[in-house]
Every structure is written in structure tokens, then in C-alpha cells.
Amino acid sequence: MSEGNKGALAGLALGAGAMVFAPVLLFLAVSGGGTEAGATGGGALKTGTVPPEYVPWVLRAGAMCPEIGPAVIAAQIEAESNWNPNAESPVGAQGLSQFMPGTWTSWGRDDDGNGRVSPFDPGDAIMAQGRYDCSLAKQVKRYKDRGIAAGPTLDLALAAYNAGPGAVEQYGGIPPYTETRGYVTRIKSLIAKYEEVAAGPGGGGGGGAGGTIPAGRKMAMPLAGNPPMTSPYGMRVHPVTGVNKLHTGIDFGVPSGTPVRAALDGTVTFAGWSTGYGNRVVISHGTMDGKTISTTYNHMSAINVAKGQKVTVGAPVGAVGSTGYSTGAHLHFEVQQNGQYVNPAPWIGK
């Protein structure tokens, strides 16, 4: 069971996918310790860990607020229902995200556009989960600001999802319910399974997408490994419009949901929707050799950064998708020099 449903049902067994919480209390480190930054679970989604049909929804739900990343959404779903969209618990919780009917009324919407609002529709359930998670994160942060609760925001939000925000307020942190503590611990232990973590500075790896710029290059690859280039920079017939025009970047054909990384330290100057580019992020990297440099990341299925945010090389900025004028999942990566598009290949060593 889940999302505040526990408030009136403390002490009852949880439903679908949650009966296994008690044994994981050996991991218990949920009531304190660690920094807020290390407890957000805000990293990008690890490729291949989520059933493909749910990846777009998990990415969208995990981009609603910085405290609740896609790996948290995925970990919650495993703990709640083990990815069973038809799951029902003994106490009436329903669907992938195990909403109780009363709570579903407040948070459910027709996100998949099929004409009904149902906790058994994966798109509706996962998006409602994201909305509710983010609302709880804001609420427990207010508790912390007022000094009436303490602990990492993610931990408190998860506890509130399970036991209700009132219980978090009452106990000034994670309530002393065995199942609620087990719930938080279970999800925290699962996040690593779903989260793609970039190595820190000096960590290397992944063709430069792990926090360093490889020797001899000006930028790191925006994707891990050696992704296949499916369309180079230069003149071509656009596959959607049929117009012969400059292809202003490089396309890399990789699966939807693959983490997209910042190619260089910088500041996000745009993060949002652009008609042709779909979900688009633009990062300014300041001046190099007397010229202003920016990079852009396009057609993504999700965006993990916000305008004004400072990022370091290798930081996750979004996830590969096929939004905007696109015929399939890929990353369209661009480099701008003094506002003009230039060939990215020499910058990243392709």
C-alpha cells in the first residue's frame, strides 16, 4: 500500500510488493545521516532496468521535481507492485503505484489520453505517483523549514507516501512504524538498481561521459561508451520535412531513456520544449579561445535540469527520446560558436 494510505492504517500489512519490507531493516539508515544532495535519488535512469513500455512515463514522472528522480519512481513501483499494473492489495490499493481509491481521486488524471482515469492504466498511475511524491516533498520541506521535522527530504517524502504526512509531522521525522521504516529502507536500497550515476571529477569511463574530458578533446561525449553516429553534421534532406538543409549537429542512435550528459561545465540557459527540437537543453560554457561556446541536447524524452542551473561535465541533463521533429529515438547534439552552429565532431573526437 502507499501514498498517505497508511495514515489511518498504521500497523496493517502493506499490499502488493510490500510484504518483503521487514527483512530489509538490516539496511536501516533512513532516519538520518548522509547529506541532502546524496539522498535525493535525482540521478538519471539506468538503461535497461525498467520495462520498455513504462520508460517514457517513469522519465516524465521523475522530471517533475528535483527531489524525486526517475530512479526513485522506478524503485517505488518495484516495491509497491513489482511492475504488475493489475496489482491489488488486501486493503484495496490498486495498480502499479498502489493508490488507495480515496487518494486516487485527488491525484489521478487521464495522462495517457485514453478517455478514462484509472490506477490500472500505467501512464495515469505513474504520473499521479510523480505528482503526489513531489507534493509530499514540498510539504516535508516546509516541516523542515519550520523546525518540526528533520531528516533527508527524500526519506521523509517516502515515509509520508506510506504513512501520511501527518505522521511525519507528528513524530518529527520518519514515524516509528516498522512497515514505514521498512518501506523507506526498501526503496532506498532499490534506487541504486535503477540510477545511472556519473563518476565524479577524475572518474573517467564511458568515453568521457563520466565526469572527465578525455585527453586531446575539448569536450566529453554526451553519451556513455561509443554510441553509433546515425547522421553527421552537414547538408542533408530532412527526414521529416523533406527539405534539403544544414543538419546542425550530430545524431547518435541509442535507446530511449539513455542518460544524456553535459559535455562540458557550464550554465543551463534553456530547458524546455522547442517545436522542432522537442525537449531541448542549451548549456553555455563561457568563452574558449575568445569565442562563446554553447552545446545543445535535443529530442529528449525527459529533462533533468532547469534554466540557471550550473552543471559539471558528465552531469545528467536528460534522457534520450524522440520528441519534436524526429523519426526515432536518438540524441541530436549541437555545438554553437559565437551563436553559429559548427561541426561537433572535432570537439568530441568523432
Secondary structure, 3 states (H helix, E strand, C coil): CCCCHHHHCCCCCCCCCCCCCHHHHHHCCCCCCCCCHHHCCCCEECCCCCCHHHHHHHHHHCCCECCECHHHHHHHHHHHHCCCCCCECCCCCECCCCECHHHHHHHCCCCCCCCCCCCCCHHHHHHHHHHHHHHHHHHHHHHHHCCCCCCCHHHHHHHHHHHCHHHHHHHCCCCCCHHHHHHHHHHHHHHHHHEECCCCCCCCCHHHCCCCCCCCCCCCCCCCCCCCEEECCEEEECCCCCCEEEECCEEECCCCCCEEECCCCEEEEEEEEECCCEEEEEEEEEEECCEEEEEEEEEECEECCCCCCEECCCCEEEECECCCCCCCCEEEEEEEECCEEECCHHHHCC
